[in-house]
Amino acid sequence: MPKSTFSVELSMQEAPAEAQERAATALIEPARAVGFKLSKRGDGELDYKPRPMYPLNLTLWQRGEKMTVKFEPAVEGGTRVTISGATVKSKQAKASDPQHWSQALAGATSA
């Protein structure tokens, strides 16, 4: 199945390390809603992979789906958060919606 890409930019008031720590918990449900779960915490980023689906052939069908959340210092202070990745077309609209993510992070979308 073809994958659709998405990218959303948000801002958080916290410094990058604190923003990343809070986001790891705050994004559990929004990520689940678009088919992802946290798979790795790195320096300045969170990596997500598709939630397992059964039977196995559905899981294999998900190849190419991924999501990364990056945390960078914002010029005006706080943190610039970039959420990007690729998902199935049916979940792309929700994944591309800044409101979907900002509600959980209590952040404002950047212009």
N, C-alpha and C positions, 0 to 999 in steps of 0.2 A: 504494500500500500504506500503511495507517495506521502512524504512527510511535508508539513508546512512549517516554515520558520516563524519565529516571533522574537520581539525585543521590546522591552519596556524599561524606561528610566524613571526612578523615584529618588526622593531625598529623605534622609533621616537626620535627626538632630544630633544623635550620638556620634562619637568618634568611630572610625571604621571597626576597630576590634569589638567595641560594645555593640555596635549595630549588627555585626555578624553574629554575635552570641545570641542576641534577642531574636534575630531573623530565623536562626536555626529552629527555634521553637515556634515562633509565630507563623511560619510558612508551612507547617505540617499539613493543616487542612486545605489551604489553597493549592498546595502542590498535589495533594491527593485528588482534589477535584479535577485536575487536568492530567491525572494518571502518573504522577511521579512520587518518589520517596527519596529522602536524603541518603546518599551513598558514601559521600566523602566530604570531610571538612579540611580545607587547605588554608594556606596563608592568604587571606583576603578574598576567599571564595568558598562557595558551597556547591557541590556537584550533586545532581539528582539523576536517577535512572528510572526507567519505567517500573511501576509496581508489577510484580509477577501476576500473570493471568494463567488460568488453567483451562483447557489442556495445554500441553507443551507447545503445540503448533501455534496457539495464539501468542505465547510468549516470544517465539521465534519471529512472528510477524511484526513485533515491535522494534526490531533492529533499526537503529538510526535515530530513535527517539532519545533525547537527552535535554537537560536543562542545567544552566550554570547561573549562579547569582554571584556577582562581583561587587566588592566594596572598595571604594576609593575615596580619599579625602576630597571634599568639595571645596572649591575656591572660596565660597562664602562661609565656610565652616560646616561642620557636620559631615555627612557621608553621602556620596553619590552611589546609588544602588542600580546596577544594570542586571536585569533578568532576561536571559535569552536562551534560545534553544530551538528544537524541532519536535513537533508532535504530529499526531494524526490530524487530518483536516477537520474532523468533527470537534476537536478540542482547541483548535487554533484561535477562534474568536475569544474564548474565555482567557486563554493564555496571553493574548495580546491586549487584554483590557487592563489598563492601569488601576482601575477601581478594584478589580479582583485582588490585586496584590496590596494596594495601599491601605485598604480597610484592615488587613491583618497587621501590617507594619505601622499603622497610624502615621503614615508618611504622606507628604504632598507630592503629587506628580510634578516633574520638572518640565519646563517649557522647552 
